[in-house]
């Protein structure tokens, strides 16, 4: 059966722990959870082993131990680590207390005297007859069943958490398919990819169609022309946000220019026709400058007598 050690999560918010350096915190956690620990919180280990397993230098390990001694969290004496009031800080069942008493009895007298008064009292409470000790020990089957239930409960909670995270990621993915990921909105990516991400935003496309009185197929053609323009100009990378802004500005210019050209042609066409009608000539399709030159030439030919006068017709 694997050995487990527990540290209260409130430790991280306690003032004395917050004031420790990163190395000192690592050493404290190691002293509470390494493989040499026992139910008494007092065991034999070396500075060299501590430094090796924590990947720190021996001087750094000694300084960290010294700091923990100053704030009265541990005692280190003759190769023994004593975690002060370990038993008072643990949630221990009767069998764990008996195990602590056995470790207590193995200690050298000199080390035993260094233990706190509270630890001595806790050990004395466990001194009962062997029959009572056996009665206090839980049945192995019961203990195994409880461990199995705890393990199943833990895995069930873990599975629920994984399922919740997967659902959250799925929702985020669906949203990104519609609007593009936050990174790609502002980061330069290949232009083709920027185009694909931009057109996934249906709200943006609908807004363009409404503002410019376009249908979806017409907008798609303008997008195709714009992409070809970027390709010809050598713009290989663009963020999704820049692609949308650039296209919207370009489309507005294209449509405004197109409408202006139509209006200019329409106004000049009617103005020219009105002038032609006023002069009694049908010059709808003739350039005014060419018409003026032709009129002068005809008058010159008539003056010279070269051009015969046409008879009037009724």
C-alpha positions in Angstrom: 0.0 0.0 0.0 1.5 3.4 -1.0 2.4 5.9 1.7 0.7 9.3 1.6 1.4 12.6 3.3 -0.9 15.6 3.5 -0.3 19.3 3.8 -3.1 21.7 4.7 -3.9 24.0 1.8 -4.1 26.9 4.2 -0.3 26.7 4.6 0.1 28.7 1.4 -1.8 31.7 2.9 -0.2 31.7 6.3 2.1 34.7 7.0 5.1 32.6 8.1 5.0 30.6 4.8 4.5 33.6 2.5 7.7 35.2 3.9 9.8 32.1 3.0 11.9 32.1 -0.1 11.2 29.6 -2.9 14.0 27.3 -1.7 12.8 27.5 1.9 9.3 26.6 0.8 10.6 23.7 -1.2 12.6 22.4 1.7 9.6 22.7 4.0 7.4 20.7 1.6 10.2 18.1 1.2 10.5 17.7 5.0 6.8 16.9 5.2 6.5 14.6 2.2 9.7 12.7 1.6 9.9 9.0 1.8 11.7 9.0 5.2 8.8 10.7 7.0 6.7 8.7 9.6 3.7 9.2 11.8 5.7 10.9 14.5 7.1 13.6 12.2 10.6 12.7 13.5 13.1 10.8 11.4 16.7 10.5 10.3 18.0 12.1 7.1 21.1 13.9 5.9 21.6 17.4 4.5 23.4 15.8 1.5 20.3 13.7 0.7 18.0 16.6 1.2 20.1 18.8 -1.1 20.3 16.1 -3.7 16.6 15.3 -3.9 15.6 19.0 -3.9 18.3 19.9 -6.5 19.8 22.7 -4.3 23.3 23.1 -2.9 24.2 21.9 0.6 24.8 25.4 1.9 21.4 26.5 0.6 19.8 23.5 2.3 21.5 24.3 5.6 20.4 27.9 5.4 16.8 26.8 4.7 16.8 24.4 7.7 18.2 27.2 9.8 15.4 29.6 8.8 12.8 27.0 9.6 14.4 26.4 13.0 14.3 30.2 13.7 10.6 30.4 13.0 10.1 27.2 15.2 8.8 24.9 12.5 11.6 22.2 12.7 14.5 21.1 14.7 17.5 19.5 13.1 19.9 17.7 15.5 22.5 15.0 14.9 21.0 13.9 11.6 17.4 13.9 12.9 14.6 16.1 11.6 11.9 17.0 14.1 8.7 18.6 12.6 7.4 20.5 15.6 3.9 19.4 16.8 3.5 17.1 13.7 0.8 15.0 15.4 -1.2 18.0 16.5 -1.4 19.2 12.9 -2.4 15.8 11.4 -5.8 14.1 11.2 -4.7 10.8 12.6 -6.7 7.7 13.2 -5.9 5.3 16.2 -3.7 3.0 14.1 -1.7 6.0 12.9 -1.2 7.1 16.5 0.0 3.6 17.5 2.5 3.8 14.6 3.7 7.2 15.9 4.2 5.7 19.4 6.4 2.9 17.9 8.5 5.4 16.1 8.8 7.4 19.4 10.1 4.3 21.3 12.8 3.8 18.7 14.3 7.3 19.1 17.5 7.9 21.0 16.8 9.5 24.4 18.6 12.7 23.4 16.3 13.2 20.4 13.2 12.2 22.4 13.9 15.0 24.9 13.8 17.6 22.0 10.1 16.7 21.2 7.5 19.2 22.3 5.4 18.7 25.4 2.3 18.3 23.3 3.9 15.4 21.4 4.8 13.6 24.7 1.2 14.0 25.8 -0.2 12.6 22.5 2.2 9.6 22.8 1.1 8.9 26.4 -2.5 8.7 25.3 -1.7 5.8 23.0 -0.1 3.7 25.8 -2.6 1.0 26.3 -2.6 -2.7 26.6 -1.7 -4.8 23.6 -5.3 -6.1 23.4 -6.6 -2.6 23.2 -4.1 -1.8 20.6 -5.3 -4.7 18.5 -8.9 -3.6 19.0 -8.0 -0.1 17.8 -6.5 -1.4 14.6 -9.0 -1.3 11.8 -9.8 -4.5 9.9 -7.6 -4.7 6.8 -10.6 -5.4 4.6 -12.4 -2.4 6.0 -9.4 -0.2 5.5 -9.0 -1.4 1.9 -12.6 -0.9 1.1 -12.5 2.7 2.4 -9.4 3.4 0.4 -11.1 1.9 -2.7 -14.2 4.1 -2.2 -12.0 7.2 -1.7 -10.1 6.3 -4.9 -13.3 5.8 -6.9 -14.7 9.1 -5.6 -11.5 10.9 -6.5 -11.5 9.5 -10.1 -15.2 10.4 -10.4 -14.5 14.0 -9.5 -11.5 14.0 -11.8 -13.6 12.7 -14.7 -16.3 15.3 -14.0 -13.7 18.1 -14.0 -12.2 16.8 -17.3 -15.7 16.7 -18.8 -16.4 20.2 -17.7 -13.2 21.5 -19.2 -13.8 19.7 -22.5 -17.3 21.3 -22.7 -15.8 24.7 -22.1 -13.1 24.2 -24.7 -15.8 23.0 -27.2 -17.9 26.1 -26.6 -14.8 28.3 -27.1 -13.9 26.4 -30.3 -17.4 27.0 -31.7 -17.2 30.7 -30.9 -13.8 30.9 -32.6 -15.2 29.3 -35.7 -17.6 32.2 -36.0 -15.4 35.1 -35.0 -11.8 33.9 -35.1 -9.5 33.3 -32.2 -8.4 36.4 -30.2 -4.7 35.8 -31.2 -5.5 35.8 -34.9 -7.7 38.9 -34.6 -4.7 41.1 -34.0 -1.7 38.9 -35.1 -0.4 38.8 -38.6 -1.2 35.5 -40.3 -1.2 34.3 -44.0 -3.6 36.5 -46.0 -5.7 33.5 -47.2 -6.2 32.4 -43.6 -7.1 35.9 -42.5 -9.7 35.9 -45.3 -11.2 32.6 -44.2 -11.4 33.7 -40.6 -12.9 37.0 -41.6 -15.8 35.5 -43.6 -16.7 33.2 -40.7 -18.1 36.3 -38.9 -21.6 36.3 -40.3 -22.5 39.5 -38.5 -19.7 41.4 -40.3 -20.8 40.1 -43.7 -24.5 41.0 -43.0 -23.5 44.5 -41.9 -21.5 45.0 -45.2 -24.5 43.9 -47.3 -26.9 46.2 -45.5 -24.6 49.2 -45.6 -23.8 48.9 -49.3 -27.1 47.4 -50.5 -25.4 44.3 -51.7 -26.4 40.6 -52.0 -24.3 37.9 -50.6 -23.1 36.7 -54.1 -22.1 40.2 -55.0 -20.2 40.7 -51.8 -18.4 37.4 -52.4 -17.2 38.7 -55.8 -15.9 41.9 -54.2 -14.0 39.8 -51.6 -12.5 37.7 -54.4 -11.4 40.8 -56.2 -9.9 42.2 -53.0 -7.9 39.0 -52.3 -6.6 39.1 -55.9 -5.5 42.7 -55.3 -3.6 41.8 -52.1 -2.0 38.9 -53.9 -0.8 41.2 -56.8 0.5 43.8 -54.3 2.5 41.1 -52.5 0.7 41.4 -49.1 1.3 37.8 -47.8 0.3 38.4 -44.2 -2.4 40.3 -42.5 -4.4 40.1 -39.2 -8.1 39.4 -39.4 -8.9 42.8 -37.9 -6.7 44.6 -40.5 -8.2 42.5 -43.3 -11.8 43.5 -42.3 -10.9 47.2 -42.0 -8.9 47.3 -45.2 -11.6 45.5 -47.2 -14.4 47.7 -45.8 -12.5 50.9 -46.7 -11.6 49.5 -50.2 -15.1 48.4 -50.9 -16.5 51.8 -50.0 -14.1 53.5 -52.4 -14.9 51.1 -55.2 -18.6 51.4 -54.9 -18.5 55.2 -54.5 -16.2 55.5 -57.5 -18.5 53.3 -59.6 -21.6 55.3 -58.7 -19.8 58.6 -59.5 -18.8 57.3 -63.0 -22.4 56.3 -63.8 -23.8 59.6 -62.6 -21.1 61.6 -64.6 -21.9 59.7 -67.8 -25.7 60.1 -67.3 -25.5 63.9 -66.7 -23.2 64.6 -69.6 -25.3 62.4 -71.9 -28.5 64.4 -71.3 -26.7 67.8 -71.3 -25.3 67.0 -74.8 -28.6 65.9 -76.1 -30.3 69.1 -74.9 -27.7 71.2 -76.7 -28.1 69.2 -79.9 -31.8 69.6 -79.8 -31.6 73.3 -79.2 -29.4 73.7 -82.4 -31.7 71.6 -84.5 -29.0 69.0 -85.1 -29.1 65.3 -84.3 -25.6 64.9 -82.7 -26.3 62.3 -80.1 -23.4 60.1 -80.8 -20.9 62.8 -82.2 -18.2 64.5 -80.2 -18.9 68.3 -79.9 -15.4 69.2 -81.0 -15.6 67.0 -84.1 -19.0 68.5 -84.9 -17.7 72.0 -84.8 -14.8 71.2 -87.1 -17.1 69.5 -89.6 -19.4 72.5 -89.6 -16.6 74.9 -90.4 -15.4 72.6 -93.2 -18.8 72.5 -94.8 -19.1 76.3 -94.8 -15.7 76.6 -96.4 -16.7 74.2 -99.2 -19.9 76.0 -99.8 -18.1 79.4 -100.0 -15.7 78.0 -102.5 -18.6 76.6 -104.6 -17.3 73.1 -104.4 -20.2 71.8 -102.4 -23.5 72.0 -104.3 -26.5 73.3 -102.6 -29.1 70.7 -101.9 -32.6 71.5 -103.1 -35.2 72.1 -100.4 -37.6 69.2 -100.0 -41.1 69.5 -98.9 
